[in-house]
Amino acid sequence: MMIRCENLVKIYQQTGIDVLALQGLDLSVEKGGMIGIVGESGSGKSTLMNILGGLDRPTTGKTIVDGLDLLSLSNYQQDLFRRTKVGFLWQQTTRNLIPWLTALENIIFPMVRAQDKQNRAEKLIDLVGLKNHARHLPSELSSGEQQRVALAMTLANNPPLLLADEPTGELDADNPRAIYALLKEINCEFGTTIIIVSHDPEISRHVQRVVEIRDGKTSTEIIENRTDHGGVSKDAFLMLDSAGRVQIHRHALESLSIGNRVRFDITENQIILEPVEEHRRTKPVAKNEEWDAFIIEETQEKPIHKTSFLKRIFKKRKDD
């Protein structure tokens, strides 16, 4: 296991007020996995990334990355962890690169392990398809080219973990696919564990697994599966935390007018939740709204049934 988070809690102080960013979050990521993290602004995505990258510490809980308990590291050990175990790819291309260094020099700059830094840097810039731009300054590169150089830079010390925070957020329409393709290549060729935080609706097409964070906790998970016929299907799950709690998406609750109580029944292999009449929601779903699947395309092999909404993550949008 590359990453194991147990009951993570993070409390920030803002103008004398406690802000609960993470509320007992649990997450595990296999070594060599490539996953996406999605969620609304303020859900806790960036806080989680900062903790996994050793940029911040949780208030309580456990974070194990590549066998290291991050909460027990000294400041020196935490610095060493960031330099040797993690590669960071930020949304802002200007944050990734040093403006007065060439593309090749940017890749060489963070190296602490390589015997032949020049040779390794040249291989990395060739990997991202920018060998002919090695002597160019960042200002002489397009935003897509800058992000590709930054991606090569994250691999300078061959880290086992790569954290990408909205890596395609500032790119034009033609560049995101190239960045995702490179991330996939790195994942396959080097076995690098990759976590991508994104608002991109296309993220599920590029990763093996998508986890939604809501209110500081993991809530829903989409996993890609290969079918016997060579196709791809995606299964969706509600995630239970270590206390047995589960979050049901608001749109699912609204669609059945479920309020703050449910009646449940346990059968041989199911738990059934039903609305309670006296506790139904009184606010109806707006007529001019529909639920647009954020992730998942239903496969024709699977019949759609009345509870298929439980296999979708919905995002509200207005009718076209």
C-alpha positions, 0 to 999 in steps of 0.5 A: 500500500502506497498511501493509507489515511485513517480518521484524518482531521485538520482544523485551521484557525481563521480570524479566531474561528476554527475551520474544520477542513477534514472530518475523519477522512479515510483513504487508501491508494495502492502502489502504482495506482492512478486516481482522481480526487474530485469535490466542490471548492472547500471540500478538503481536496487541497488540504488532503494533498498538502498533508500527503505531500508533507506540506502540512500536518493533520490535527489528528489521525494517521497518514502513511506514505510509502511506509512512513508515518508523516505525523511522526517525522521531524522537520528535517525528515519532512524536508527530506520526504518532500525532496525524495518521495514526492513530485508536485505539479501545480495548476499555476504554470508559473509556480512550477518553474524558475523563470530565469532558468532554461527548461533543461536547467529547471529539470536539473535544479531539484536533483539530489540523487542522480549521478549524471544530472545532465543525462537524466535531465535530457532523457526527461525532457525527451520523455515529454517531447520537448528536446528541441526546447531544452534551451528555452526559458519558460517565457519562451514556451506556451502554457502547455509546454511549460506544464510538460517541462514542469512534469519532467521536473517532478520526476527529477528524483524519480519519486514514488508519488506524484501529486498533481493539483488541477494540472490542466486548469490553466491550459487551453482545450488542446493541451489537457489530453497531452498532459493526461497521456503523459501522466498515464505513460509515467504511471505505466513506465515508472510505476509512479503512484499518481493522485490528481485533484481536478474539477475536470469532468473528463477526469474519469476517462484518464484514471483508474479510480475517482474518489469524491470528497464532500464535507471533509470526508470521502463519500463516493468512489468510481472504479474502472474495470476491464470487461471480458470483451475488452471494453471498460465498465465503471462501478460506483460505490458509497464509501464507509469510513472507519466508524461505519458512516456513509454519505448519500449524495444530496441529489439522491436524497432530494430525488426521493424526498428523503429528510432527516430520518430513514427506515431501514431493513436488513435482508440476507445480503442487503440494507434497504433504506426507505423514506419516512413519510413524516420526515420527507423533504418539503422542497421539491427538485426544481423542474428546470434542472436535471442531474448531469453525470459528472463521472461514468458512462453507463455500459449497454451491458448493464440494464438501467434500473430504478436505483441506477442513480446510486451508481452516478455522481451528479452535478447540477446544471441548467437545461441547455 
